[in-house]
Amino acid sequence: MDLYPDPPGSTTEEAMNMSVGLGGSSANIAAGICKLGGKSALVTRVSDDSIGRYCVNQLKHYGVDVTHVKPIGGEYRNSLAVYESRVENHQSVIYRNGAADFQMDIDDIKAMVITALW
């Protein structure tokens, strides 16, 4: 999940509000493929909480197949990136401790059936 300062161009420490969006390179690429009229699916783990469900709902919104997006409980959480839209002195901060997607294992891959999407 991505958070970014609002209004655009603000520094994180001066932001009046933060906006939220789908994040992570794989999720963004999958959503982008769907936006361009293609088909995509994502294989990952998300936290079993409201943030994980938000991310799954965003993937669905863009048309990404979430069949293999699995929630994981316990202390694992979705990663969070806070980034700024300004060019000069841009800052990005990424939180990845106990990342849910790091909990994927070989069984997640074995459960997939790779087929042509077109």
N, CA, C and O atoms as CSV, one atom per row, in Angstrom:
chain,resi,resn,atom,element,x,y,z
A,1,MET,N,N,0.850,-1.167,0.000
A,1,MET,CA,C,0.000,0.000,0.000
A,1,MET,C,C,0.892,1.224,0.000
A,1,MET,O,O,1.932,1.253,0.658
A,2,ASP,N,N,0.473,2.239,-0.747
A,2,ASP,CA,C,1.215,3.485,-0.808
A,2,ASP,C,C,0.448,4.595,-0.101
A,2,ASP,O,O,-0.776,4.684,-0.200
A,3,LEU,N,N,1.178,5.430,0.604
A,3,LEU,CA,C,0.649,6.669,1.161
A,3,LEU,C,C,1.454,7.807,0.557
A,3,LEU,O,O,2.666,7.689,0.379
A,4,TYR,N,N,0.791,8.897,0.246
A,4,TYR,CA,C,1.521,10.038,-0.282
A,4,TYR,C,C,0.912,11.333,0.240
A,4,TYR,O,O,-0.301,11.434,0.420
A,5,PRO,N,N,1.782,12.332,0.483
A,5,PRO,CA,C,1.329,13.603,1.052
A,5,PRO,C,C,0.375,14.337,0.111
A,5,PRO,O,O,0.527,14.311,-1.111
A,6,ASP,N,N,-0.595,14.982,0.711
A,6,ASP,CA,C,-1.576,15.765,-0.024
A,6,ASP,C,C,-1.629,17.136,0.620
A,6,ASP,O,O,-1.758,17.200,1.843
A,7,PRO,N,N,-1.541,18.210,-0.094
A,7,PRO,CA,C,-1.614,18.311,-1.547
A,7,PRO,C,C,-0.324,17.846,-2.215
A,7,PRO,O,O,0.741,17.857,-1.598
A,8,PRO,N,N,-0.427,17.430,-3.505
A,8,PRO,CA,C,0.756,16.988,-4.246
A,8,PRO,C,C,1.866,18.031,-4.173
A,8,PRO,O,O,1.615,19.236,-4.194
A,9,GLY,N,N,3.088,17.539,-4.088
A,9,GLY,CA,C,4.251,18.418,-3.983
A,9,GLY,C,C,4.651,18.711,-2.558
A,9,GLY,O,O,5.724,19.264,-2.317
A,10,SER,N,N,3.802,18.347,-1.599
A,10,SER,CA,C,4.112,18.574,-0.182
A,10,SER,C,C,5.194,17.617,0.294
A,10,SER,O,O,5.354,16.521,-0.244
A,11,THR,N,N,5.926,18.042,1.301
A,11,THR,CA,C,6.817,17.113,1.986
A,11,THR,C,C,5.964,16.291,2.941
A,11,THR,O,O,4.879,16.714,3.343
A,12,THR,N,N,6.452,15.139,3.293
A,12,THR,CA,C,5.703,14.277,4.212
A,12,THR,C,C,5.455,14.989,5.535
A,12,THR,O,O,4.344,14.966,6.065
A,13,GLU,N,N,6.493,15.621,6.062
A,13,GLU,CA,C,6.353,16.254,7.365
A,13,GLU,C,C,5.468,17.497,7.349
A,13,GLU,O,O,5.023,17.938,8.408
A,14,GLU,N,N,5.203,18.071,6.181
A,14,GLU,CA,C,4.336,19.251,6.084
A,14,GLU,C,C,2.944,18.939,5.552
A,14,GLU,O,O,2.122,19.845,5.413
A,15,ALA,N,N,2.669,17.690,5.257
A,15,ALA,CA,C,1.389,17.316,4.657
A,15,ALA,C,C,0.226,17.604,5.596
A,15,ALA,O,O,0.322,17.386,6.804
A,16,MET,N,N,-0.862,18.090,5.036
A,16,MET,CA,C,-2.086,18.296,5.806
A,16,MET,C,C,-2.915,17.015,5.815
A,16,MET,O,O,-3.667,16.762,6.756
A,17,ASN,N,N,-2.774,16.204,4.757
A,17,ASN,CA,C,-3.489,14.940,4.613
A,17,ASN,C,C,-2.589,13.953,3.896
A,17,ASN,O,O,-1.599,14.329,3.270
A,18,MET,N,N,-2.951,12.687,3.999
A,18,MET,CA,C,-2.264,11.639,3.253
A,18,MET,C,C,-3.309,10.918,2.415
A,18,MET,O,O,-4.417,10.650,2.881
A,19,SER,N,N,-2.948,10.608,1.177
A,19,SER,CA,C,-3.813,9.827,0.306
A,19,SER,C,C,-3.270,8.405,0.251
A,19,SER,O,O,-2.083,8.173,0.479
A,20,VAL,N,N,-4.148,7.462,-0.052
A,20,VAL,CA,C,-3.769,6.051,-0.065
A,20,VAL,C,C,-4.023,5.476,-1.451
A,20,VAL,O,O,-4.945,5.895,-2.151
A,21,GLY,N,N,-3.197,4.514,-1.837
A,21,GLY,CA,C,-3.380,3.846,-3.111
A,21,GLY,C,C,-2.738,2.479,-3.104
A,21,GLY,O,O,-1.948,2.142,-2.222
A,22,LEU,N,N,-3.095,1.704,-4.103
A,22,LEU,CA,C,-2.486,0.396,-4.296
A,22,LEU,C,C,-0.997,0.587,-4.501
A,22,LEU,O,O,-0.587,1.541,-5.162
A,23,GLY,N,N,-0.192,-0.281,-3.962
A,23,GLY,CA,C,1.240,-0.144,-4.099
A,23,GLY,C,C,1.943,-1.463,-4.288
A,23,GLY,O,O,1.324,-2.527,-4.283
A,24,GLY,N,N,3.227,-1.377,-4.453
A,24,GLY,CA,C,4.045,-2.545,-4.724
A,24,GLY,C,C,4.203,-2.701,-6.221
A,24,GLY,O,O,3.227,-2.613,-6.966
A,25,SER,N,N,5.426,-2.933,-6.663
A,25,SER,CA,C,5.671,-2.959,-8.102
A,25,SER,C,C,4.856,-4.031,-8.809
A,25,SER,O,O,4.310,-3.771,-9.880
A,26,SER,N,N,4.758,-5.222,-8.244
A,26,SER,CA,C,4.005,-6.297,-8.900
A,26,SER,C,C,2.525,-5.956,-9.012
A,26,SER,O,O,1.912,-6.171,-10.058
A,27,ALA,N,N,1.954,-5.429,-7.943
A,27,ALA,CA,C,0.538,-5.052,-7.971
A,27,ALA,C,C,0.299,-3.915,-8.958
A,27,ALA,O,O,-0.692,-3.920,-9.687
A,28,ASN,N,N,1.203,-2.943,-8.980
A,28,ASN,CA,C,1.058,-1.820,-9.904
A,28,ASN,C,C,1.182,-2.273,-11.352
A,28,ASN,O,O,0.445,-1.792,-12.214
A,29,ILE,N,N,2.099,-3.187,-11.631
A,29,ILE,CA,C,2.245,-3.704,-12.994
A,29,ILE,C,C,0.998,-4.480,-13.402
A,29,ILE,O,O,0.491,-4.296,-14.508
A,30,ALA,N,N,0.499,-5.346,-12.520
A,30,ALA,CA,C,-0.711,-6.115,-12.824
A,30,ALA,C,C,-1.887,-5.189,-13.104
A,30,ALA,O,O,-2.630,-5.403,-14.062
A,31,ALA,N,N,-2.062,-4.161,-12.274
A,31,ALA,CA,C,-3.154,-3.200,-12.483
A,31,ALA,C,C,-2.954,-2.444,-13.794
A,31,ALA,O,O,-3.916,-2.209,-14.524
A,32,GLY,N,N,-1.719,-2.064,-14.097
A,32,GLY,CA,C,-1.435,-1.345,-15.335
A,32,GLY,C,C,-1.742,-2.171,-16.571
A,32,GLY,O,O,-2.263,-1.645,-17.555
A,33,ILE,N,N,-1.425,-3.460,-16.532
A,33,ILE,CA,C,-1.740,-4.346,-17.651
A,33,ILE,C,C,-3.249,-4.364,-17.891
A,33,ILE,O,O,-3.706,-4.290,-19.031
A,34,CYS,N,N,-4.018,-4.464,-16.801
A,34,CYS,CA,C,-5.484,-4.460,-16.931
A,34,CYS,C,C,-5.995,-3.122,-17.458
A,34,CYS,O,O,-6.911,-3.088,-18.279
A,35,LYS,N,N,-5.412,-2.030,-16.994
A,35,LYS,CA,C,-5.825,-0.704,-17.471
A,35,LYS,C,C,-5.627,-0.570,-18.972
A,35,LYS,O,O,-6.382,0.133,-19.645
A,36,LEU,N,N,-4.602,-1.249,-19.498
A,36,LEU,CA,C,-4.307,-1.185,-20.923
A,36,LEU,C,C,-5.073,-2.226,-21.736
A,36,LEU,O,O,-4.838,-2.388,-22.933
A,37,GLY,N,N,-5.996,-2.934,-21.068
A,37,GLY,CA,C,-6.848,-3.890,-21.777
A,37,GLY,C,C,-6.370,-5.327,-21.731
A,37,GLY,O,O,-7.012,-6.207,-22.304
A,38,GLY,N,N,-5.246,-5.584,-21.057
A,38,GLY,CA,C,-4.747,-6.943,-20.947
A,38,GLY,C,C,-5.352,-7.662,-19.757
A,38,GLY,O,O,-6.194,-7.119,-19.042
A,39,LYS,N,N,-4.910,-8.882,-19.559
A,39,LYS,CA,C,-5.347,-9.677,-18.415
A,39,LYS,C,C,-4.125,-9.979,-17.561
A,39,LYS,O,O,-3.036,-10.225,-18.079
A,40,SER,N,N,-4.316,-9.956,-16.250
A,40,SER,CA,C,-3.208,-10.262,-15.351
A,40,SER,C,C,-3.725,-10.938,-14.098
A,40,SER,O,O,-4.897,-10.818,-13.739
A,41,ALA,N,N,-2.832,-11.645,-13.447
A,41,ALA,CA,C,-3.111,-12.304,-12.176
A,41,ALA,C,C,-1.913,-12.051,-11.271
A,41,ALA,O,O,-0.800,-11.819,-11.744
A,42,LEU,N,N,-2.151,-12.098,-9.986
A,42,LEU,CA,C,-1.076,-11.872,-9.022
A,42,LEU,C,C,-1.018,-13.043,-8.056
A,42,LEU,O,O,-2.052,-13.542,-7.613
A,43,VAL,N,N,0.187,-13.479,-7.732
A,43,VAL,CA,C,0.425,-14.523,-6.734
A,43,VAL,C,C,1.183,-13.861,-5.602
A,43,VAL,O,O,2.325,-13.438,-5.780
A,44,THR,N,N,0.555,-13.768,-4.434
A,44,THR,CA,C,1.208,-13.143,-3.294
A,44,THR,C,C,0.448,-13.475,-2.023
A,44,THR,O,O,-0.553,-14.191,-2.053
A,45,ARG,N,N,0.922,-12.959,-0.927
A,45,ARG,CA,C,0.233,-13.025,0.365
A,45,ARG,C,C,-0.047,-11.607,0.816
A,45,ARG,O,O,0.729,-10.690,0.545
A,46,VAL,N,N,-1.165,-11.434,1.508
A,46,VAL,CA,C,-1.515,-10.146,2.110
A,46,VAL,C,C,-1.855,-10.385,3.572
A,46,VAL,O,O,-2.188,-11.502,3.967
A,47,SER,N,N,-1.771,-9.344,4.359
A,47,SER,CA,C,-2.130,-9.471,5.769
A,47,SER,C,C,-3.630,-9.737,5.890
A,47,SER,O,O,-4.434,-9.239,5.103
A,48,ASP,N,N,-3.980,-10.532,6.893
A,48,ASP,CA,C,-5.385,-10.878,7.128
A,48,ASP,C,C,-6.006,-9.808,8.025
A,48,ASP,O,O,-6.322,-10.051,9.190
A,49,ASP,N,N,-6.169,-8.622,7.447
A,49,ASP,CA,C,-6.747,-7.492,8.172
A,49,ASP,C,C,-7.353,-6.527,7.159
A,49,ASP,O,O,-7.403,-6.827,5.966
A,50,SER,N,N,-7.804,-5.392,7.622
A,50,SER,CA,C,-8.474,-4.441,6.729
A,50,SER,C,C,-7.548,-3.899,5.642
A,50,SER,O,O,-8.014,-3.579,4.548
A,51,ILE,N,N,-6.260,-3.791,5.915
A,51,ILE,CA,C,-5.316,-3.301,4.907
A,51,ILE,C,C,-5.145,-4.339,3.803
A,51,ILE,O,O,-5.141,-4.000,2.619
A,52,GLY,N,N,-5.004,-5.590,4.189
A,52,GLY,CA,C,-4.909,-6.652,3.190
A,52,GLY,C,C,-6.164,-6.709,2.332
A,52,GLY,O,O,-6.078,-6.866,1.114
A,53,ARG,N,N,-7.335,-6.583,2.963
A,53,ARG,CA,C,-8.592,-6.598,2.210
A,53,ARG,C,C,-8.711,-5.375,1.307
A,53,ARG,O,O,-9.244,-5.481,0.203
A,54,TYR,N,N,-8.225,-4.217,1.752
A,54,TYR,CA,C,-8.211,-3.021,0.903
A,54,TYR,C,C,-7.407,-3.304,-0.366
A,54,TYR,O,O,-7.856,-3.007,-1.473
A,55,CYS,N,N,-6.225,-3.874,-0.197
A,55,CYS,CA,C,-5.366,-4.152,-1.356
A,55,CYS,C,C,-6.022,-5.146,-2.315
A,55,CYS,O,O,-5.966,-4.960,-3.530
A,56,VAL,N,N,-6.638,-6.192,-1.779
A,56,VAL,CA,C,-7.340,-7.154,-2.641
A,56,VAL,C,C,-8.488,-6.466,-3.368
A,56,VAL,O,O,-8.684,-6.694,-4.562
A,57,ASN,N,N,-9.249,-5.629,-2.669
A,57,ASN,CA,C,-10.349,-4.909,-3.315
A,57,ASN,C,C,-9.845,-3.984,-4.421
A,57,ASN,O,O,-10.492,-3.858,-5.460
A,58,GLN,N,N,-8.700,-3.339,-4.209
A,58,GLN,CA,C,-8.130,-2.479,-5.245
A,58,GLN,C,C,-7.708,-3.305,-6.463
A,58,GLN,O,O,-7.944,-2.900,-7.602
A,59,LEU,N,N,-7.088,-4.458,-6.224
A,59,LEU,CA,C,-6.719,-5.336,-7.334
A,59,LEU,C,C,-7.954,-5.738,-8.135
A,59,LEU,O,O,-7.946,-5.704,-9.366
A,60,LYS,N,N,-9.011,-6.117,-7.426
A,60,LYS,CA,C,-10.264,-6.484,-8.100
A,60,LYS,C,C,-10.820,-5.304,-8.890
A,60,LYS,O,O,-11.305,-5.475,-10.008
A,61,HIS,N,N,-10.751,-4.113,-8.312
A,61,HIS,CA,C,-11.246,-2.908,-8.973
A,61,HIS,C,C,-10.579,-2.725,-10.341
A,61,HIS,O,O,-11.228,-2.319,-11.306
A,62,TYR,N,N,-9.297,-3.025,-10.415
A,62,TYR,CA,C,-8.565,-2.876,-11.675
A,62,TYR,C,C,-8.730,-4.083,-12.594
A,62,TYR,O,O,-8.307,-4.045,-13.749
A,63,GLY,N,N,-9.344,-5.157,-12.086
A,63,GLY,CA,C,-9.571,-6.338,-12.919
A,63,GLY,C,C,-8.496,-7.400,-12.820
A,63,GLY,O,O,-8.438,-8.298,-13.660
A,64,VAL,N,N,-7.648,-7.316,-11.812
A,64,VAL,CA,C,-6.587,-8.298,-11.612
A,64,VAL,C,C,-7.193,-9.570,-11.007
A,64,VAL,O,O,-7.992,-9.492,-10.073
A,65,ASP,N,N,-6.820,-10.723,-11.530
A,65,ASP,CA,C,-7.256,-12.006,-10.979
A,65,ASP,C,C,-6.549,-12.208,-9.634
A,65,ASP,O,O,-5.320,-12.238,-9.567
A,66,VAL,N,N,-7.333,-12.345,-8.577
A,66,VAL,CA,C,-6.768,-12.487,-7.222
A,66,VAL,C,C,-6.933,-13.898,-6.665
A,66,VAL,O,O,-6.865,-14.105,-5.454
A,67,THR,N,N,-7.148,-14.860,-7.547
A,67,THR,CA,C,-7.333,-16.246,-7.114
A,67,THR,C,C,-6.197,-16.711,-6.208
A,67,THR,O,O,-6.431,-17.452,-5.253
A,68,HIS,N,N,-4.987,-16.287,-6.495
A,68,HIS,CA,C,-3.816,-16.749,-5.736
A,68,HIS,C,C,-3.245,-15.682,-4.810
A,68,HIS,O,O,-2.063,-15.720,-4.469
A,69,VAL,N,N,-4.074,-14.738,-4.405
A,69,VAL,CA,C,-3.697,-13.753,-3.385
A,69,VAL,C,C,-4.290,-14.271,-2.075
A,69,VAL,O,O,-5.506,-14.240,-1.883
A,70,LYS,N,N,-3.443,-14.739,-1.194
A,70,LYS,CA,C,-3.887,-15.413,0.026
A,70,LYS,C,C,-3.578,-14.584,1.275
A,70,LYS,O,O,-2.471,-14.066,1.425
A,71,PRO,N,N,-4.559,-14.462,2.166
A,71,PRO,CA,C,-4.293,-13.769,3.434
A,71,PRO,C,C,-3.480,-14.646,4.384
A,71,PRO,O,O,-3.588,-15.873,4.374
A,72,ILE,N,N,-2.669,-13.989,5.196
A,72,ILE,CA,C,-1.905,-14.687,6.220
A,72,ILE,C,C,-2.074,-13.924,7.531
A,72,ILE,O,O,-1.931,-12.702,7.575
A,73,GLY,N,N,-2.379,-14.657,8.589
A,73,GLY,CA,C,-2.627,-14.045,9.893
A,73,GLY,C,C,-1.356,-13.882,10.702
A,73,GLY,O,O,-0.244,-13.900,10.174
A,74,GLY,N,N,-1.553,-13.725,11.980
A,74,GLY,CA,C,-0.421,-13.546,12.883
A,74,GLY,C,C,0.092,-12.121,12.833
A,74,GLY,O,O,-0.681,-11.176,12.673
A,75,GLU,N,N,1.382,-11.974,12.968
A,75,GLU,CA,C,2.011,-10.654,13.021
A,75,GLU,C,C,2.436,-10.120,11.659
A,75,GLU,O,O,3.016,-9.037,11.580
A,76,TYR,N,N,2.160,-10.855,10.590
A,76,TYR,CA,C,2.581,-10.422,9.252
A,76,TYR,C,C,1.680,-9.310,8.742
A,76,TYR,O,O,0.463,-9.348,8.928
A,77,ARG,N,N,2.284,-8.321,8.100
A,77,ARG,CA,C,1.547,-7.150,7.625
A,77,ARG,C,C,1.943,-6.813,6.202
A,77,ARG,O,O,3.031,-7.158,5.740
A,78,ASN,N,N,1.030,-6.127,5.511
A,78,ASN,CA,C,1.352,-5.595,4.197
A,78,ASN,C,C,2.436,-4.538,4.347
A,78,ASN,O,O,2.506,-3.832,5.352
A,79,SER,N,N,3.266,-4.448,3.337
A,79,SER,CA,C,4.292,-3.409,3.331
A,79,SER,C,C,3.640,-2.063,3.066
A,79,SER,O,O,2.551,-1.981,2.497
A,80,LEU,N,N,4.316,-1.027,3.481
A,80,LEU,CA,C,3.812,0.333,3.330
A,80,LEU,C,C,4.925,1.205,2.776
A,80,LEU,O,O,6.052,1.190,3.272
A,81,ALA,N,N,4.593,1.966,1.739
A,81,ALA,CA,C,5.543,2.935,1.193
A,81,ALA,C,C,4.938,4.317,1.331
A,81,ALA,O,O,3.782,4.543,0.973
A,82,VAL,N,N,5.724,5.234,1.851
A,82,VAL,CA,C,5.327,6.639,1.916
A,82,VAL,C,C,6.245,7.361,0.936
A,82,VAL,O,O,7.465,7.362,1.099
A,83,TYR,N,N,5.650,7.970,-0.078
A,83,TYR,CA,C,6.473,8.635,-1.082
A,83,TYR,C,C,5.941,10.021,-1.386
A,83,TYR,O,O,4.759,10.311,-1.204
A,84,GLU,N,N,6.832,10.859,-1.849
A,84,GLU,CA,C,6.487,12.246,-2.165
A,84,GLU,C,C,6.476,12.442,-3.685
A,84,GLU,O,O,7.235,11.797,-4.409
A,85,SER,N,N,5.609,13.338,-4.155
A,85,SER,CA,C,5.495,13.581,-5.593
A,85,SER,C,C,6.371,14.738,-6.063
A,85,SER,O,O,6.356,15.077,-7.247
A,86,ARG,N,N,7.121,15.340,-5.172
A,86,ARG,CA,C,7.981,16.452,-5.582
A,86,ARG,C,C,9.270,15.918,-6.203
A,86,ARG,O,O,9.687,14.798,-5.909
A,87,VAL,N,N,9.895,16.714,-7.055
A,87,VAL,CA,C,11.098,16.286,-7.755
A,87,VAL,C,C,12.342,16.552,-6.910
A,87,VAL,O,O,13.154,15.648,-6.711
A,88,GLU,N,N,12.502,17.769,-6.413
A,88,GLU,CA,C,13.687,18.098,-5.621
A,88,GLU,C,C,13.562,17.554,-4.203
A,88,GLU,O,O,12.514,17.673,-3.569
A,89,ASN,N,N,14.639,16.960,-3.721
A,89,ASN,CA,C,14.706,16.427,-2.357
A,89,ASN,C,C,13.582,15.430,-2.062
A,89,ASN,O,O,13.095,15.339,-0.935
A,90,HIS,N,N,13.187,14.695,-3.082
A,90,HIS,CA,C,12.154,13.667,-2.948
A,90,HIS,C,C,12.572,12.642,-1.894
A,90,HIS,O,O,13.737,12.252,-1.820
A,91,GLN,N,N,11.603,12.211,-1.079
A,91,GLN,CA,C,11.870,11.181,-0.083
A,91,GLN,C,C,10.859,10.054,-0.225
A,91,GLN,O,O,9.675,10.285,-0.471
A,92,SER,N,N,11.347,8.841,-0.066
A,92,SER,CA,C,10.495,7.657,0.002
A,92,SER,C,C,10.902,6.869,1.228
A,92,SER,O,O,12.091,6.712,1.509
A,93,VAL,N,N,9.924,6.376,1.952
A,93,VAL,CA,C,10.186,5.560,3.130
A,93,VAL,C,C,9.378,4.287,2.971
A,93,VAL,O,O,8.169,4.342,2.746
A,94,ILE,N,N,10.037,3.136,3.086
A,94,ILE,CA,C,9.354,1.860,2.901
A,94,ILE,C,C,9.450,1.053,4.193
A,94,ILE,O,O,10.534,0.883,4.751
A,95,TYR,N,N,8.312,0.563,4.657
A,95,TYR,CA,C,8.226,-0.273,5.848
A,95,TYR,C,C,7.956,-1.708,5.401
A,95,TYR,O,O,6.922,-1.980,4.792
A,96,ARG,N,N,8.883,-2.633,5.701
A,96,ARG,CA,C,8.761,-4.017,5.242
A,96,ARG,C,C,8.999,-5.030,6.360
A,96,ARG,O,O,9.138,-6.217,6.064
A,97,ASN,N,N,9.051,-4.630,7.599
A,97,ASN,CA,C,9.272,-5.589,8.687
A,97,ASN,C,C,8.089,-6.537,8.792
A,97,ASN,O,O,6.939,-6.097,8.814
A,98,GLY,N,N,8.361,-7.827,8.859
A,98,GLY,CA,C,7.290,-8.817,8.988
A,98,GLY,C,C,6.353,-8.817,7.789
A,98,GLY,O,O,5.146,-9.000,7.946
A,99,ALA,N,N,6.898,-8.612,6.591
A,99,ALA,CA,C,6.079,-8.461,5.382
A,99,ALA,C,C,5.322,-9.740,5.043
A,99,ALA,O,O,5.894,-10.830,5.016
A,100,ALA,N,N,4.034,-9.587,4.786
A,100,ALA,CA,C,3.172,-10.719,4.448
A,100,ALA,C,C,3.642,-11.423,3.185
A,100,ALA,O,O,3.622,-12.652,3.121
A,101,ASP,N,N,4.063,-10.667,2.184
A,101,ASP,CA,C,4.455,-11.293,0.919
A,101,ASP,C,C,5.731,-12.122,1.045
A,101,ASP,O,O,5.985,-12.988,0.208
A,102,PHE,N,N,6.527,-11.873,2.066
A,102,PHE,CA,C,7.718,-12.695,2.301
A,102,PHE,C,C,7.349,-14.080,2.838
A,102,PHE,O,O,8.221,-14.938,2.973
A,103,GLN,N,N,6.079,-14.307,3.143
A,103,GLN,CA,C,5.641,-15.584,3.702
A,103,GLN,C,C,5.183,-16.572,2.633
A,103,GLN,O,O,4.723,-17.668,2.954
A,104,MET,N,N,5.306,-16.191,1.370
A,104,MET,CA,C,5.003,-17.135,0.296
A,104,MET,C,C,5.979,-18.298,0.374
A,104,MET,O,O,7.118,-18.143,0.816
A,105,ASP,N,N,5.519,-19.460,-0.060
A,105,ASP,CA,C,6.412,-20.612,-0.112
A,105,ASP,C,C,6.154,-21.397,-1.395
A,105,ASP,O,O,5.315,-21.013,-2.210
A,106,ILE,N,N,6.864,-22.473,-1.564
A,106,ILE,CA,C,6.781,-23.259,-2.788
A,106,ILE,C,C,5.370,-23.792,-3.024
A,106,ILE,O,O,4.965,-23.964,-4.173
A,107,ASP,N,N,4.614,-24.056,-1.953
A,107,ASP,CA,C,3.247,-24.548,-2.120
A,107,ASP,C,C,2.346,-23.510,-2.789
A,107,ASP,O,O,1.407,-23.875,-3.498
A,108,ASP,N,N,2.621,-22.215,-2.570
A,108,ASP,CA,C,1.856,-21.166,-3.248
A,108,ASP,C,C,2.052,-21.264,-4.757
A,108,ASP,O,O,1.108,-21.089,-5.527
A,109,ILE,N,N,3.271,-21.541,-5.164
A,109,ILE,CA,C,3.579,-21.649,-6.588
A,109,ILE,C,C,3.022,-22.947,-7.156
A,109,ILE,O,O,2.474,-22.953,-8.259
A,110,LYS,N,N,3.154,-24.039,-6.425
A,110,LYS,CA,C,2.644,-25.331,-6.901
A,110,LYS,C,C,1.128,-25.312,-7.080
A,110,LYS,O,O,0.596,-26.044,-7.914
A,111,ALA,N,N,0.429,-24.485,-6.309
A,111,ALA,CA,C,-1.034,-24.428,-6.380
A,111,ALA,C,C,-1.527,-23.749,-7.658
A,111,ALA,O,O,-2.699,-23.867,-8.017
A,112,MET,N,N,-0.642,-23.049,-8.333
A,112,MET,CA,C,-1.026,-22.335,-9.543
A,112,MET,C,C,-1.088,-23.279,-10.732
A,112,MET,O,O,-0.332,-24.246,-10.837
A,113,VAL,N,N,-2.004,-22.965,-11.607
A,113,VAL,CA,C,-2.048,-23.624,-12.903
A,113,VAL,C,C,-1.789,-22.514,-13.909
A,113,VAL,O,O,-2.625,-21.633,-14.109
A,114,ILE,N,N,-0.636,-22.566,-14.532
A,114,ILE,CA,C,-0.274,-21.536,-15.504
A,114,ILE,C,C,-0.982,-21.850,-16.824
A,114,ILE,O,O,-0.756,-22.892,-17.441
A,115,THR,N,N,-1.841,-20.921,-17.236
A,115,THR,CA,C,-2.540,-21.084,-18.509
A,115,THR,C,C,-2.487,-19.747,-19.248
A,115,THR,O,O,-2.243,-18.696,-18.656
A,116,ALA,N,N,-2.713,-19.818,-20.506
A,116,ALA,CA,C,-2.767,-18.577,-21.298
A,116,ALA,C,C,-3.984,-17.773,-20.855
A,116,ALA,O,O,-5.069,-18.324,-20.670
A,117,LEU,N,N,-3.795,-16.482,-20.690
A,117,LEU,CA,C,-4.893,-15.609,-20.266
A,117,LEU,C,C,-5.622,-15.005,-21.456
A,117,LEU,O,O,-6.612,-14.297,-21.271
A,118,TRP,N,N,-5.170,-15.259,-22.639
A,118,TRP,CA,C,-5.805,-14.658,-23.812
A,118,TRP,C,C,-6.434,-15.673,-24.715
A,118,TRP,O,O,-7.006,-15.313,-25.744
